[in-house]
Amino acid sequence: MALDTEMFQELTIDLRQPPSDRWRLTAVQRDQARELLNIYKRDLGLNAEADEFLFSNAKDFIRADYWREMESLARQLALQVADAVLCSLYYDLLKVVFGRAFGCTAFAIDSPDGVLHARNLDWWTENSTLSRYTAICHFVGGPAGKFTTIGWPGFVGVFSGIAPGRFAVTLNAVLSLELPQIATPVVFLLRSVLEGARSFDEALKLLSQSPIPCDCLLLLTGTAPGELVVIERTPSRNAVRRAQSGFLCVTNGYQKLDVGLGSTSSELLATTCQRFERVETLIRKRHPANQEDCLRYLSDPEVRMHMTVQQMVFRAATGGCWLT
């Protein structure tokens, strides 16, 4: 697996080990996880009663081994298990409980050496904490093979991941008018698919059809020409958008599903059309040939936001992973 991630901390999680032994954080990483958790809690504004309610209802919809991983992390951090769960459910809580979203710009393009999959993660935090504490998490011993996610210490789920020789997937936020439903959190669905799906087609089926609690857009790319799609999801519906002219772009708006959503005052969602059109224009003018081109497009002043915390490029065919 080709990696250009030397500036970032790395963790190895062996899935052959008991869940209680999979995550081993250093003292520095434990401090980072606690600081991140405090940010999440302030951002969500949950009181103790709401925190306990969410915790007591979450366990029935999270895989038992993931739950035990979070219990282990809670022990390492000297915190309640509810706090570790909150860390990993941040996305779903923002969407289900508060109807809020963070942003992203992503695109994928066919290339001679395999599909290139590029994405900006846009998510505001104080003092660039999410950017500074980024962790490259290498999962080994999974049923379908190894995979790597771009996350943070203490975060068990997945926003962005690559399974070399199989596929890569990234999550973008979006809003619809549909009510949320009770189901496996999106970030845990992504992880389970990276663990168990042996091909692009299998991942596409699972990500399209599995029940989810909230809206999302998923950019999925494989190893063969033409294996690049955006999966548009609401809690009850799905649509698959395929490449035109060999590429796809996705920001924070539906393109195929009609969800009847009006305008919004959110900065992230209000800029989605601008970012979508700009990255499309760049690609139409000149198709990116390599990861350097992709990262340059992601850094365009009309694409990159002031709250961009991670920029990455994946190539599932070769296992390439580049992160800035």
PyMOL commands that set and color helices and strands:
alter all, ss='L'
color gray80, all
select helices_A, chain A and resi 19-21+27-44+48-61+64-77+81-88+90-96+126-132+186-196+200-209+267-270+272-285+291-298
alter helices_A, ss='H'
color red, helices_A
select strands_A, chain A and resi 3-4+9-14+103-109+116-122+135-140+147-151+160-163+167-172+216-221+228-233+238-242+247-250+308-315+320-323
alter strands_A, ss='S'
color yellow, strands_A
deselect
rebuild
show_as cartoon
